[in-house]
Amino acid sequence: MDRRLREAAQKGDVQHLQNLIKEDTLLLRGVSLAGCETPLHISCSSGHLEFSKEIIHLRPEFARELNQDGFSPLHIASANGDIQIVKELLNVDYNLCLLKGKDRRISLHYAVIKGREHVMKELLVASPDSAEEVTARGETCLHLAVKNHQFEGFKLLLDNLKEFNMYDLLNKKDIQGNTVLHLAVSTKQYEVVDILLDENVVSKGTIEMNSLNKGGLTPLEVLLRESGDKRY
């Protein structure tokens, strides 16, 4: 990438960008040939809204590109919690929500990991189906919320599951055969356990209490093992 273009993206200097394009009208056209990273990746990383808007206007296809680390601009903006940039990117195409990058993660996964609840809401409105996507390790967004101790995000996801009748995701297993209940008890996140077992929140019978992970343990057996029960 042209050094001056990179600097403009890092600084969010829209005027400099426009001047560079006046000098070379094919400047942005050659970016994709030069490597994986685009000025849009850089401006999203730096949180520059106006520069990002200008690049999206000039080259909307940049919104679909993954950089060398396997991140799309929407992945980056979602992780950083830059809601206005997220909205601009979604205006290009709502299906960007389903674009998989490193470890087959989508933008919602990064928003969940970082606890960006306002971004999570935006992504789920744009693409309710994104809640069903799993990572390369078989993790749902619920798994990621528990693994990263994002309780408020977990509650938000539960509300979304209720709205779209996706409670079956609560019993989905990751690559180790763990459900979210397995994970919650193994990491002693009892606030998550309580909400999963609260019949006013999750209907009775929804949670598969006898689900076995790859270690052959139910959530209760995991709890007993973690509490030091010598039988486990």
LOBA-637899 format. One record per residue: residue number from 1; residue in three letters; x, y, z of N, C-alpha, C in turn. Coordinates in Angstrom, 1 decimal. Each point is the difference from the previous one (the first is absolute). Layout:
N
NUM  ala  X  Y  Z  X  Y  Z  X  Y  Z
...
END
This chain:
232
1  met  0.8  -1.2  0.0  -0.8  1.2  0.0  0.9  1.2  0.0
2  asp  -0.4  1.0  -0.7  0.7  1.3  -0.1  0.2  0.6  1.4
3  arg  1.2  0.3  0.4  0.3  0.5  1.3  -0.9  1.2  0.4
4  arg  -0.2  0.9  -0.9  -0.8  1.2  0.3  -1.5  -0.4  0.2
5  leu  -0.5  -1.0  -0.7  -1.3  -0.4  0.2  -0.2  -0.7  1.4
6  arg  1.0  -0.8  0.4  0.0  -0.6  1.3  0.0  1.1  1.1
7  glu  0.8  1.0  -0.1  0.1  1.1  0.9  -1.3  0.7  0.1
8  ala  -0.6  0.3  -1.1  -1.3  0.7  0.0  -1.1  -0.9  0.7
9  ala  0.0  -1.3  -0.2  -0.9  -0.9  0.7  0.2  0.0  1.5
10  gln  1.3  0.0  0.4  0.3  -0.1  1.4  -0.4  1.3  0.7
11  lys  0.1  1.1  -0.7  -0.3  1.3  0.6  -1.5  0.4  -0.2
12  gly  -0.7  -0.7  -0.9  -1.3  0.3  -0.3  -0.2  1.3  -0.8
13  asp  1.0  0.3  -0.8  0.1  1.2  -0.8  -0.7  -0.1  -1.3
14  val  -1.3  0.4  -0.1  -0.8  -0.2  -1.2  0.5  0.9  -1.1
15  gln  0.4  1.2  0.4  0.5  1.0  -1.0  1.3  -0.5  -0.7
16  his  0.8  -0.6  0.7  1.3  -0.6  -0.5  -0.4  -1.1  -1.0
17  leu  -1.0  -0.8  0.4  -0.4  -1.1  -0.8  -0.6  0.5  -1.3
18  gln  -0.8  1.0  0.0  -0.5  0.6  -1.2  1.0  0.6  -0.9
19  asn  1.0  0.6  0.6  1.2  0.6  -0.8  0.8  -1.2  -0.7
20  leu  0.2  -1.0  0.7  0.7  -1.2  -0.5  -0.7  -0.6  -1.2
21  ile  -1.3  0.0  0.1  -0.8  -0.6  -1.1  -0.1  0.9  -1.2
22  lys  0.1  1.3  0.2  0.1  1.0  -1.1  1.3  -0.2  -0.7
23  glu  1.1  -0.3  0.7  1.3  -0.3  -0.6  0.0  -1.3  -0.8
24  asp  -0.7  -1.0  0.6  0.0  -1.3  -0.6  -1.4  -0.6  0.1
25  thr  -0.8  0.1  -1.0  -1.4  -0.5  0.0  -0.1  -1.5  0.2
26  leu  1.1  -0.7  -0.3  0.0  -1.5  0.2  0.6  -0.4  1.3
27  leu  0.3  0.9  0.9  0.7  -0.3  1.2  -0.7  -1.1  0.8
28  leu  -1.3  0.1  0.2  -0.7  -1.0  0.8  -0.3  -1.3  -0.7
29  arg  0.0  0.1  -1.3  -0.2  -1.2  -0.8  1.2  -1.0  0.1
30  gly  1.1  0.6  0.2  1.2  -0.9  0.2  0.2  -0.5  1.4
31  val  -0.8  0.4  0.9  0.2  -0.4  1.4  -0.1  -1.5  0.2
32  ser  -1.0  -0.6  -0.6  -0.3  -1.4  0.2  1.1  -0.9  -0.6
33  leu  0.7  0.5  -1.1  1.1  -0.7  -0.6  1.2  0.0  0.8
34  ala  0.1  1.0  0.9  1.3  0.2  0.8  0.0  -0.8  1.2
35  gly  -1.1  -0.5  0.5  0.0  -0.8  1.2  -1.4  -0.1  0.6
36  cys  -0.1  -0.7  1.1  -1.4  -0.2  0.6  -0.5  1.2  0.7
37  glu  0.8  0.8  0.6  -0.5  1.1  0.8  -0.4  1.2  -0.9
38  thr  -1.1  0.6  0.4  -0.5  1.2  -0.8  0.0  1.2  1.0
39  pro  -0.2  1.2  -0.6  -0.1  1.2  0.8  -1.2  -0.1  1.0
40  leu  -1.0  -0.8  -0.4  -1.2  -0.1  0.9  0.4  -0.8  1.2
41  his  0.8  -1.0  -0.1  0.4  -0.8  1.2  0.8  1.0  0.9
42  ile  0.8  0.8  -0.5  0.9  0.9  0.8  -0.9  1.1  0.7
43  ser  -0.9  0.6  -0.8  -0.9  1.0  0.6  -0.9  -0.6  1.1
44  cys  -0.5  -1.2  -0.3  -0.9  -0.6  1.0  0.8  -0.3  1.3
45  ser  1.3  -0.5  -0.2  0.8  -0.3  1.2  0.3  1.3  0.8
46  ser  0.1  1.1  -0.7  0.2  1.3  0.7  -1.3  0.7  0.4
47  gly  -1.1  -0.5  -0.4  -1.3  0.6  0.4  -0.3  1.3  -0.7
48  his  0.4  0.1  -1.2  -0.2  1.3  -0.7  -1.3  -0.2  -0.9
49  leu  -1.1  0.6  0.5  -1.3  -0.2  -0.6  -0.1  0.7  -1.4
50  glu  0.4  1.3  -0.1  -0.2  0.7  -1.2  0.9  -0.6  -1.1
51  phe  1.2  -0.4  0.3  0.9  -0.6  -1.0  -0.6  -1.3  -0.4
52  ser  -0.5  -0.8  0.9  -0.6  -1.3  -0.3  -1.2  0.2  -1.0
53  lys  -0.8  1.0  0.3  -1.2  0.3  -0.8  0.5  0.4  -1.4
54  glu  1.0  0.7  -0.2  0.5  0.4  -1.3  0.5  -1.2  -0.8
55  ile  0.8  -0.8  0.7  0.5  -1.2  -0.7  -1.2  -1.0  -0.4
56  ile  -0.9  -0.1  0.9  -1.2  -0.9  -0.3  -0.7  0.6  -1.2
57  his  -0.1  1.3  -0.1  -0.7  0.7  -1.1  0.8  -0.3  -1.3
58  leu  1.3  0.1  0.1  0.8  -0.1  -1.2  0.2  -1.5  -0.5
59  arg  0.2  -0.9  1.0  0.3  -1.4  -0.3  -0.8  -0.9  1.0
60  pro  -1.3  -0.1  -0.2  -0.8  -0.8  1.0  0.5  -1.5  0.1
61  glu  0.6  -0.5  -1.1  0.5  -1.4  0.0  1.0  -0.2  1.1
62  phe  0.7  1.1  0.4  1.0  -0.2  1.1  -0.6  -0.5  1.3
63  ala  -1.3  0.2  0.1  -0.7  -0.5  1.2  0.0  -1.5  0.1
64  arg  0.2  -0.7  -1.1  -0.1  -1.5  0.0  1.4  -0.6  0.1
65  glu  1.0  0.8  0.1  1.4  -0.6  -0.1  0.5  -0.3  1.4
66  leu  0.8  -1.2  0.1  0.6  -0.3  1.2  1.5  0.4  -0.1
67  asn  0.5  0.5  1.2  1.4  0.3  -0.1  0.9  -1.2  0.3
68  gln  1.3  0.2  0.2  0.9  -1.1  0.1  -0.2  -0.8  1.3
69  asp  -0.7  0.6  1.0  -0.3  -0.7  1.2  -1.4  -0.6  0.0
70  gly  -0.7  0.1  -1.1  -1.3  -0.7  -0.1  -1.2  0.9  0.5
71  phe  0.2  1.3  0.1  -1.0  0.9  0.5  -0.6  0.8  -1.1
72  ser  -1.3  0.2  -0.1  -0.7  0.9  -0.9  -0.1  1.4  0.8
73  pro  -0.3  1.0  -0.8  -0.2  1.3  0.7  -1.1  -0.1  1.1
74  leu  -1.1  -0.8  -0.3  -1.1  -0.1  1.0  0.5  -0.8  1.2
75  his  0.8  -1.0  -0.2  0.6  -0.7  1.2  0.7  1.0  0.9
76  ile  0.8  0.9  -0.6  0.9  0.9  0.7  -0.9  1.1  0.7
77  ala  -1.0  0.6  -0.7  -0.8  1.0  0.6  -0.9  -0.6  1.1
78  ser  -0.4  -1.2  -0.2  -0.9  -0.7  1.1  0.8  -0.3  1.2
79  ala  1.2  -0.4  -0.1  0.9  -0.3  1.1  0.3  1.3  0.8
80  asn  0.2  1.1  -0.8  0.4  1.2  0.6  -1.2  0.8  0.6
81  gly  -1.2  -0.5  -0.3  -1.2  0.7  0.5  -0.4  1.3  -0.7
82  asp  0.5  0.1  -1.3  -0.3  1.3  -0.7  -1.3  -0.1  -0.8
83  ile  -1.1  0.3  0.7  -1.3  -0.3  -0.5  -0.3  0.8  -1.2
84  gln  0.4  1.2  -0.2  -0.3  0.8  -1.2  0.7  -0.6  -1.2
85  ile  1.2  -0.5  0.1  0.7  -0.7  -1.1  -0.7  -1.3  -0.3
86  val  -0.4  -0.7  1.0  -0.8  -1.2  -0.2  -1.2  0.3  -0.8
87  lys  -0.7  1.0  0.3  -1.2  0.4  -0.8  0.3  0.3  -1.4
88  glu  1.1  0.7  -0.2  0.3  0.4  -1.4  0.4  -1.3  -0.8
89  leu  0.7  -0.9  0.6  0.3  -1.3  -0.7  -1.2  -0.8  -0.3
90  leu  -1.0  0.0  0.9  -1.2  -0.8  -0.2  -0.8  0.6  -1.1
91  asn  0.1  1.3  -0.2  -0.7  0.6  -1.1  0.5  -0.5  -1.4
92  val  1.2  -0.5  0.0  0.5  -0.6  -1.2  -0.7  -1.3  -0.3
93  asp  -0.1  -0.9  1.0  -0.7  -1.3  -0.2  -0.1  -0.6  1.4
94  tyr  -1.3  -0.3  0.4  -0.2  -0.7  1.3  0.7  -1.3  0.0
95  asn  0.2  -0.7  -1.1  0.6  -1.3  0.0  1.5  0.0  0.4
96  leu  0.6  1.2  0.2  1.3  0.1  0.6  0.0  -0.6  1.4
97  cys  -1.2  0.0  0.6  -0.1  -0.6  1.4  0.4  -1.5  0.0
98  leu  -0.1  -0.6  -1.2  0.3  -1.5  -0.1  1.3  -0.3  -0.6
99  leu  0.8  1.1  -0.2  1.3  -0.2  -0.6  1.0  -0.6  1.0
100  lys  0.5  -1.2  -0.3  0.9  -0.7  1.0  1.4  0.3  -0.3
101  gly  0.8  0.2  1.1  1.4  0.3  -0.1  0.8  -1.0  0.7
102  lys  1.0  0.5  0.8  0.9  -0.9  0.7  -0.8  -0.9  1.0
103  asp  0.3  -1.3  0.0  -0.7  -1.0  0.8  -1.5  0.0  -0.3
104  arg  -0.4  0.4  -1.2  -1.4  0.0  -0.4  -0.9  0.9  0.9
105  arg  0.6  1.0  0.6  -0.8  0.9  0.8  -0.6  1.1  -0.9
106  ile  -1.2  0.4  0.4  -0.7  1.1  -0.6  0.0  1.2  0.9
107  ser  -0.5  1.1  -0.4  0.1  1.3  0.7  -0.7  -0.1  1.4
108  leu  -1.1  -0.7  0.0  -0.7  -0.2  1.3  0.9  -0.6  1.1
109  his  0.8  -1.0  -0.5  0.9  -0.7  1.0  0.9  1.0  0.6
110  tyr  0.6  0.9  -0.8  0.9  0.9  0.6  -0.6  1.0  0.9
111  ala  -1.3  0.4  -0.4  -0.7  1.0  0.9  -0.3  -0.7  1.3
112  val  -0.4  -1.3  0.0  -0.3  -0.7  1.2  1.3  -0.2  0.9
113  ile  1.1  -0.4  -0.6  1.2  -0.2  0.7  0.4  1.3  0.8
114  lys  -0.2  1.1  -0.7  0.4  1.3  0.6  -1.1  0.7  0.9
115  gly  -1.2  -0.6  0.0  -1.1  0.5  0.7  -0.5  1.3  -0.5
116  arg  0.0  0.2  -1.4  -0.5  1.2  -0.6  -1.5  -0.2  -0.2
117  glu  -0.8  0.2  1.0  -1.4  -0.3  0.0  -0.8  0.8  -1.1
118  his  0.4  1.3  -0.1  -0.7  0.9  -1.0  0.2  -0.5  -1.4
119  val  1.2  -0.6  -0.2  0.3  -0.5  -1.4  -0.7  -1.4  -0.1
120  met  0.0  -0.8  1.0  -0.7  -1.2  -0.1  -1.5  0.2  -0.4
121  lys  -0.6  1.0  0.6  -1.4  0.2  -0.3  -0.2  0.4  -1.5
122  glu  0.9  0.8  -0.5  0.0  0.5  -1.4  0.2  -1.2  -1.0
123  leu  0.9  -0.8  0.4  0.3  -1.2  -0.9  -1.2  -1.0  0.0
124  leu  -0.6  -0.2  1.2  -1.0  -1.0  0.1  -1.3  0.5  -0.7
125  val  -0.2  1.3  0.0  -1.1  0.6  -0.8  0.2  -0.1  -1.5
126  ala  1.2  0.2  -0.4  0.4  -0.1  -1.4  -0.1  -1.4  -0.5
127  ser  0.4  -1.0  0.9  0.0  -1.4  -0.5  -0.2  -0.9  1.2
128  pro  -1.3  -0.2  0.3  -0.4  -0.9  1.1  0.7  -1.4  -0.1
129  asp  0.2  -0.5  -1.2  0.5  -1.3  -0.2  1.5  -0.1  0.4
130  ser  0.6  1.2  0.2  1.5  -0.1  0.4  0.1  -0.6  1.3
131  ala  -1.0  0.0  0.9  0.1  -0.6  1.3  0.2  -1.5  -0.1
132  glu  -0.3  -0.6  -1.1  0.2  -1.5  -0.2  1.3  -0.4  -0.5
133  glu  0.8  1.0  -0.5  1.4  -0.3  -0.5  0.9  -0.5  1.1
134  val  0.9  -1.0  -0.4  0.9  -0.5  1.0  1.5  0.2  -0.6
135  thr  0.9  0.0  1.0  1.4  0.2  -0.4  0.6  -1.3  -0.4
136  ala  1.3  0.0  -0.4  0.7  -1.2  -0.4  0.1  -1.0  1.2
137  arg  -0.2  0.5  1.2  0.0  -0.9  1.2  -1.4  -0.4  0.4
138  gly  -1.0  0.3  -0.8  -1.4  -0.4  0.3  -0.7  0.9  1.0
139  glu  0.6  1.2  0.2  -0.5  0.9  1.1  -1.1  0.9  -0.6
140  thr  -1.2  0.0  0.7  -1.0  1.0  -0.4  0.4  1.3  0.7
141  cys  -0.8  1.1  -0.3  0.2  1.2  0.7  -0.2  -0.1  1.5
142  leu  -0.9  -1.0  0.4  -0.2  -0.2  1.4  1.2  -0.6  0.7
143  his  0.6  -1.0  -0.6  1.3  -0.5  0.5  1.0  1.1  0.2
144  leu  0.1  0.9  -1.0  1.1  1.0  0.0  -0.3  1.0  1.2
145  ala  -1.3  0.3  0.2  -0.4  0.9  1.1  0.4  -0.6  1.3
146  val  -0.2  -1.3  0.2  0.3  -0.6  1.3  1.6  -0.1  0.1
147  lys  0.6  -0.5  -1.0  1.5  -0.1  0.0  0.7  1.3  0.3
148  asn  -0.6  1.1  -0.4  0.6  1.3  0.2  -0.6  0.8  1.2
149  his  -0.8  -0.7  0.8  -0.7  0.6  1.2  -0.7  1.3  -0.4
150  gln  -0.8  -0.1  -1.0  -0.8  1.2  -0.4  -1.5  -0.3  0.3
151  phe  -0.3  0.2  1.3  -1.3  -0.4  0.5  -1.1  0.9  -0.6
152  glu  0.2  1.3  -0.1  -1.0  0.9  -0.6  -0.3  -0.4  -1.4
153  gly  1.1  -0.3  -0.7  -0.1  -0.4  -1.4  -0.8  -1.3  -0.1
154  phe  0.3  -0.9  0.9  -0.8  -1.3  0.1  -1.4  0.2  0.1
155  lys  -0.4  0.9  0.9  -1.5  0.3  0.2  -0.6  0.6  -1.2
156  leu  0.8  0.9  -0.7  -0.6  0.5  -1.2  -0.2  -1.0  -1.1
157  leu  0.9  -1.0  0.0  -0.1  -1.1  -1.0  -1.2  -0.9  0.4
158  leu  -0.2  -0.2  1.2  -1.2  -0.8  0.5  -1.3  0.7  -0.5
159  asp  -0.1  1.3  0.2  -1.2  0.8  -0.4  -0.2  -0.2  -1.5
160  asn  1.1  0.0  -0.8  -0.1  -0.2  -1.4  -0.5  -1.4  -0.4
161  leu  0.5  -1.0  0.7  -0.4  -1.4  -0.2  -1.5  -0.1  0.2
162  lys  -0.5  0.7  1.1  -1.4  -0.1  0.3  -0.8  0.6  -1.1
163  glu  0.4  1.2  -0.5  -0.7  0.7  -1.0  -0.1  -0.8  -1.3
164  phe  1.0  -0.7  -0.3  0.0  -0.8  -1.3  -0.1  -1.5  0.2
165  asn  -0.4  -0.4  1.2  -0.3  -1.4  0.3  1.2  -0.9  -0.4
166  met  1.2  0.4  0.5  1.2  -0.8  -0.3  0.6  -0.6  1.2
167  tyr  -0.8  -0.4  0.9  0.5  -0.5  1.3  0.8  -1.4  -0.2
168  asp  -0.2  -0.6  -1.1  0.8  -1.2  -0.3  1.5  0.2  0.0
169  leu  0.4  1.3  -0.2  1.4  0.3  0.0  0.6  -0.1  1.4
170  leu  -0.8  0.0  1.0  0.5  -0.2  1.4  0.6  -1.4  0.2
171  asn  -0.4  -0.9  -0.8  0.5  -1.4  0.2  1.0  -0.4  -1.1
172  lys  0.4  1.0  -0.8  1.0  -0.3  -1.0  1.4  -0.2  0.7
173  lys  0.7  -1.0  -0.6  1.3  -0.3  0.6  1.2  0.6  -0.8
174  asp  1.0  0.4  0.7  1.2  0.4  -0.7  0.9  -1.2  -0.3
175  ile  1.2  0.2  -0.5  0.8  -1.2  -0.5  0.4  -0.9  1.1
176  gln  -0.1  0.4  1.3  0.3  -0.8  1.1  -1.3  -0.7  0.6
177  gly  -1.1  0.3  -0.7  -1.3  -0.6  0.4  -0.7  0.8  1.2
178  asn  0.5  1.2  0.3  -0.5  0.7  1.1  -1.2  0.9  -0.5
179  thr  -1.0  0.0  0.8  -1.1  1.0  -0.2  0.4  1.2  0.8
180  val  -0.9  1.1  -0.1  0.3  1.2  0.8  -0.1  -0.3  1.5
181  leu  -0.9  -1.0  0.4  -0.1  -0.3  1.4  1.2  -0.7  0.5
182  his  0.6  -0.9  -0.8  1.3  -0.6  0.3  1.0  1.0  0.3
183  leu  0.1  1.0  -0.9  1.0  1.0  0.1  -0.2  0.9  1.3
184  ala  -1.3  0.3  0.2  -0.3  0.9  1.1  0.4  -0.6  1.3
185  val  -0.3  -1.3  0.2  0.3  -0.7  1.3  1.5  -0.2  0.1
186  ser  0.7  -0.3  -1.1  1.4  -0.3  0.1  0.8  1.2  0.3
187  thr  -0.5  1.2  -0.3  0.7  1.3  0.3  -0.7  0.7  1.2
188  lys  -0.9  -0.7  0.7  -0.6  0.5  1.2  -0.8  1.4  -0.3
189  gln  -0.6  0.1  -1.1  -0.8  1.2  -0.4  -1.4  -0.3  0.4
190  tyr  -0.3  0.0  1.3  -1.3  -0.4  0.6  -1.1  0.9  -0.4
191  glu  0.3  1.3  -0.3  -1.1  0.9  -0.5  -0.5  -0.5  -1.4
192  val  0.9  -0.6  -0.8  -0.5  -0.6  -1.3  -0.8  -1.2  0.3
193  val  0.5  -0.9  0.9  -0.7  -1.2  0.4  -1.4  0.3  0.5
194  asp  -0.1  1.0  0.8  -1.3  0.4  0.6  -1.0  0.4  -1.0
195  ile  0.5  0.8  -1.0  -0.9  0.5  -1.0  -0.4  -1.1  -1.0
196  leu  0.9  -0.9  -0.2  -0.4  -1.1  -0.9  -1.0  -1.0  0.6
197  leu  0.0  -0.1  1.4  -0.9  -0.9  0.7  -1.2  0.7  0.5
198  asp  -0.1  1.3  -0.2  -1.2  0.8  0.4  -1.1  -0.2  -1.0
199  glu  -1.0  -0.7  0.4  -1.1  -0.3  -0.9  -0.8  1.2  -0.4
200  asn  0.2  1.1  0.6  -0.7  1.2  -0.4  0.8  0.7  -1.2
201  val  1.2  -0.5  -0.2  0.8  0.5  -1.1  0.1  -1.0  -1.1
202  val  0.3  -1.3  0.3  0.1  -1.1  -0.9  -1.0  -1.0  0.4
203  ser  -0.9  -0.3  -0.9  -1.1  -1.0  0.3  0.6  -1.3  0.5
204  lys  -0.8  -0.6  0.9  0.4  -1.3  0.6  0.1  -1.0  -1.1
205  gly  1.1  -0.8  0.1  0.2  -1.1  -1.0  0.8  0.4  -1.2
206  thr  0.3  1.3  -0.1  0.8  0.5  -1.2  1.4  -0.4  0.1
207  ile  0.6  0.1  1.2  1.4  -0.3  0.2  0.1  -1.6  0.2
208  glu  0.9  -0.6  -0.8  0.3  -1.4  0.1  0.9  -0.2  1.1
209  met  -0.5  -0.4  1.2  0.8  -0.1  1.2  1.0  -1.2  -0.1
210  asn  -0.4  -1.0  -0.7  0.9  -1.2  -0.1  0.9  0.0  -1.2
211  ser  0.1  1.1  -0.7  0.9  0.0  -1.2  1.4  -0.3  0.5
212  leu  0.7  -0.9  -0.8  1.4  -0.4  0.3  1.0  0.8  -0.9
213  asn  1.0  0.4  0.7  1.1  0.6  -0.8  1.0  -1.1  -0.4
214  lys  1.1  0.3  -0.7  0.9  -1.1  -0.5  0.7  -0.7  1.2
215  gly  -0.1  0.6  1.1  0.6  -0.7  1.2  -1.0  -0.9  0.7
216  gly  -1.2  -0.1  -0.7  -1.1  -0.9  0.6  -0.7  0.6  1.2
217  leu  0.1  1.3  0.2  -0.5  0.6  1.2  -1.3  0.9  -0.3
218  thr  -1.0  -0.1  0.8  -1.1  0.9  0.0  0.4  1.3  0.6
219  pro  -0.7  1.1  -0.1  0.3  1.2  0.7  0.1  -0.2  1.5
220  leu  -0.9  -0.8  0.6  0.0  -0.2  1.4  1.3  -0.7  0.4
221  glu  0.4  -1.0  -0.8  1.2  -0.7  0.3  1.3  0.9  -0.1
222  val  -0.1  0.9  -0.9  1.1  1.0  -0.1  0.0  0.9  1.2
223  leu  -1.1  0.4  0.5  -0.1  0.8  1.2  0.5  -0.8  1.2
224  leu  -0.3  -1.3  0.1  0.5  -0.8  1.2  1.5  -0.1  -0.1
225  arg  0.5  -0.2  -1.2  1.5  -0.2  -0.2  0.7  1.3  0.4
226  glu  -0.6  1.2  -0.5  0.6  1.3  0.3  0.0  0.3  1.5
227  ser  -1.0  -0.6  0.7  -0.2  0.3  1.5  0.8  -1.0  0.8
228  gly  0.7  -0.9  -0.7  0.9  -0.9  0.7  -0.6  -1.3  0.4
229  asp  -1.1  -0.4  -0.6  -0.6  -1.3  0.3  1.0  -1.1  -0.6
230  lys  0.5  -0.9  0.9  1.0  -0.9  -0.4  -0.5  -1.1  -1.0
231  arg  -1.3  -0.1  -0.2  -0.5  -1.0  -0.9  0.3  0.5  -1.4
232  tyr  0.3  1.3  -0.2  0.2  0.5  -1.4  1.4  0.6  -0.1
END
